[in-house]
Amino acid sequence: MLDDKVVVVTGGGRGLGQAYAIEAARLGAKVVAGDVLDCSETVRRIEKAGGTALGLELDVTRMSTVNAMTESAIDAFGRIDVLVNNAALYGGLTGGRFDMLDEDEWDRTMNVNVKGIWNCCKAVVPHMKTAGGGSIVNVASLAATYGLPFALHYTTSKAAVIGLTRGLARELGRNEIRVNAIAPTAVLTEGTSEFFGDKTDGAMETIKQDQSLKRNPTPDDMIGTVMWLASDASGFVTGQTIAIDGGTVMS
């Protein structure tokens, strides 16, 4: 499905980003995993399975590291076909009433979750244009499509991702660059456990009860849609946000 494509995954050091990177490699892609965290385990697992991967330090809020990652990918593999904008602040955020949220944390959330995608697109899109096209997959959230309360910084940032996806799809369509997003529900990863803390079990049960499919998802439930959007199989799909939420929000 992704034979010989070059796929960049931000936030590829753990959790869902790591899962996307490993699956892309399994499907034949050369993978670049970037993260503020160490990506060596992601690379090790890909190489152990016979794949090709490059792990790089990446802070999506700093254009210098975004440009450095992009140039390293081009130097190593010659092009970039797919950008999966997965990096985000989620685990570790402090929830609460909208008027009690910390202003610095609000700004950090917007900086990573929104500006970070903008930065990565600015760096990668020129190379996609040169190559004659590409696919960008942004990670939004059920938080935006449902309207998650008591975490308004996160909810608002992910709603911005949807708007960015639609606007950018219209800008880049003439260049054969597709831009789509997924809006997943909570998956039990390190980030989810950090976000909900000791309320994780109760939160996951509440989320499950709002779903039409009465089970909590695993990373495997997210992977297929991301790989489809990354691949040529979705070649006439752009500007869309696909809910992966077990039937919580139906539009």
C-alpha positions in Angstrom: 0.0 0.0 0.0 2.9 2.4 0.8 5.7 0.7 -1.2 8.7 3.0 -1.6 6.9 6.1 -0.2 8.6 8.3 2.3 6.5 8.9 5.3 7.2 11.5 8.1 5.4 10.9 11.4 5.7 13.6 14.0 5.3 12.5 17.6 6.7 9.2 16.5 8.5 8.3 19.7 5.7 6.6 21.5 1.9 5.9 21.5 -0.1 6.3 18.4 2.7 8.1 16.5 4.9 5.1 17.1 2.1 2.8 15.9 1.6 4.8 12.7 5.3 4.7 12.0 5.7 1.0 12.5 2.6 0.2 10.3 3.8 2.5 7.5 7.1 0.7 7.5 5.3 -2.7 7.5 3.4 -1.5 4.4 6.6 -0.7 2.6 7.4 2.9 3.4 10.6 4.4 4.4 9.8 6.2 7.7 11.1 9.3 9.4 10.0 9.5 13.0 10.4 12.9 14.7 9.7 13.7 18.3 11.0 15.6 21.3 11.2 12.2 22.9 13.8 9.6 21.9 12.7 7.7 18.7 15.3 4.9 19.0 12.7 2.3 20.1 10.5 3.1 17.1 13.5 2.8 14.7 14.6 -0.4 16.5 11.3 -2.1 16.0 11.0 -1.1 12.4 14.5 -2.2 11.6 14.0 -5.5 13.5 11.0 -6.2 11.2 13.2 -5.5 8.1 12.1 -1.9 7.5 13.9 1.3 7.0 13.6 4.2 9.4 15.3 7.4 10.6 14.7 8.8 14.1 15.2 12.5 14.6 14.8 15.1 17.3 11.9 17.3 16.5 10.2 20.2 18.4 7.4 21.2 16.1 7.2 24.7 17.8 10.8 25.5 16.6 11.1 26.1 12.9 14.8 25.4 13.1 14.3 21.8 14.2 11.4 21.3 11.7 13.6 22.4 8.9 16.5 20.3 10.1 14.2 17.2 10.2 12.9 17.9 6.7 16.3 18.3 5.2 17.6 15.2 6.9 14.6 13.3 5.4 15.4 14.6 2.0 19.1 13.9 2.3 18.4 10.3 3.4 15.5 9.4 1.1 15.3 12.1 -1.6 11.7 13.1 -1.2 8.7 13.2 1.2 5.4 11.7 0.1 3.4 11.7 3.3 3.3 13.9 6.4 1.4 12.6 9.4 1.0 15.5 11.9 0.6 13.5 15.1 2.6 15.5 17.6 0.4 17.2 20.2 0.1 18.2 23.8 -2.4 15.9 25.5 -1.0 13.9 28.3 0.1 16.2 31.1 -2.5 18.9 30.3 -4.4 20.2 33.3 -8.2 20.3 32.9 -10.7 22.5 34.6 -13.3 25.2 34.1 -12.6 27.3 31.1 -12.0 30.4 33.2 -9.6 28.6 35.5 -7.2 27.2 32.8 -3.6 28.4 33.0 -2.9 31.0 30.4 0.6 29.7 29.7 -0.7 26.2 29.3 -3.3 27.5 26.9 -0.6 29.2 24.8 1.6 26.1 24.8 -1.3 23.9 23.7 -2.0 26.2 20.7 1.7 26.5 19.9 2.2 22.7 19.7 -1.2 21.5 18.5 -1.9 24.2 15.9 1.3 26.1 15.1 3.3 22.9 15.1 1.2 21.6 12.2 1.6 24.8 10.3 5.3 24.7 10.8 5.6 21.2 9.5 3.5 21.9 6.5 5.6 25.0 5.7 8.7 22.9 5.7 7.4 19.8 3.9 5.0 21.2 1.3 7.7 22.7 -1.0 9.2 19.2 -1.4 5.8 17.7 -2.1 5.2 20.3 -4.8 8.5 19.5 -6.4 7.6 15.8 -6.4 4.2 16.5 -8.0 2.0 15.7 -5.0 1.6 14.1 -1.6 -0.7 13.4 1.3 -0.9 15.2 4.6 -2.8 13.6 7.5 -3.5 15.7 10.5 -4.7 14.4 13.8 -7.7 16.2 15.3 -9.9 14.7 18.0 -13.3 13.7 19.1 -12.8 16.5 21.6 -13.4 19.0 18.8 -16.3 17.2 17.0 -18.1 16.4 20.3 -17.2 19.5 22.3 -15.2 18.2 25.2 -15.7 20.4 28.3 -13.2 21.2 31.0 -10.3 20.9 28.6 -11.1 23.9 26.4 -7.5 24.5 25.4 -7.2 21.0 24.0 -10.7 21.1 22.5 -10.1 24.4 20.8 -6.7 23.4 19.4 -8.2 20.3 17.8 -11.1 22.3 16.3 -8.4 24.6 14.8 -6.8 21.5 13.2 -10.0 20.8 11.4 -10.2 24.3 10.0 -6.6 24.2 9.0 -7.1 20.9 7.2 -10.0 22.3 5.2 -8.4 25.6 4.2 -5.1 23.9 3.3 -6.8 21.3 1.2 -8.3 24.1 -0.9 -4.9 25.8 -1.2 -2.9 22.7 -2.2 -5.4 20.8 -4.3 -3.9 22.4 -7.5 -0.6 20.9 -6.5 -2.1 17.4 -6.2 -1.4 17.5 -2.4 -4.3 16.1 -0.4 -4.9 17.2 3.2 -7.2 15.3 5.5 -7.6 14.7 9.2 -8.8 12.0 11.6 -10.8 12.7 14.7 -10.2 9.8 17.0 -11.8 9.1 20.4 -9.5 8.4 23.4 -7.3 5.4 22.9 -5.6 3.9 26.0 -2.1 5.1 25.5 0.5 6.7 27.7 -0.9 10.1 26.8 -4.5 9.2 27.7 -3.3 7.8 31.1 -1.4 11.0 31.8 -4.4 13.2 30.8 -7.0 11.4 32.9 -4.7 10.3 35.7 -6.4 8.2 38.4 -9.7 8.8 36.7 -8.7 6.9 33.5 -10.8 3.8 34.0 -13.9 5.8 34.8 -13.3 8.2 31.8 -12.8 5.3 29.4 -16.0 3.7 30.6 -18.0 6.9 30.2 -16.6 7.4 26.7 -17.5 3.8 25.8 -21.1 4.2 26.9 -21.5 7.2 24.5 -20.4 5.1 21.6 -22.5 2.9 19.3 -19.7 0.3 19.4 -19.4 -0.6 23.1 -15.7 -1.2 23.4 -12.7 1.0 23.9 -10.5 1.3 20.9 -6.9 0.1 20.5 -4.2 1.7 18.3 -5.0 -0.9 15.7 -8.5 0.8 15.3 -6.7 4.0 14.3 -4.0 2.7 12.0 -6.1 1.6 9.1 -7.7 4.9 8.4 -4.4 6.8 8.6 -2.7 4.4 6.2 -5.6 4.6 3.8 -5.4 8.4 3.8 -1.6 8.2 3.4 -1.9 5.9 0.4 -3.0 6.3 -3.2 -6.2 4.4 -2.4 -7.6 7.6 -1.1 -6.4 9.6 -4.1 -9.6 11.6 -4.7 -10.2 12.4 -1.0 -9.2 15.8 0.5 -10.4 18.3 3.0 -12.1 15.6 5.1 -12.1 14.9 8.8 -12.9 11.2 9.4 -14.3 10.3 12.8 -12.8 7.2 14.4 -15.0 7.3 17.5 -17.1 4.1 17.5 -20.2 6.1 16.4 -20.1 8.8 19.0 -20.6 11.7 16.7 -22.6 11.1 13.5 -22.7 13.8 10.8 
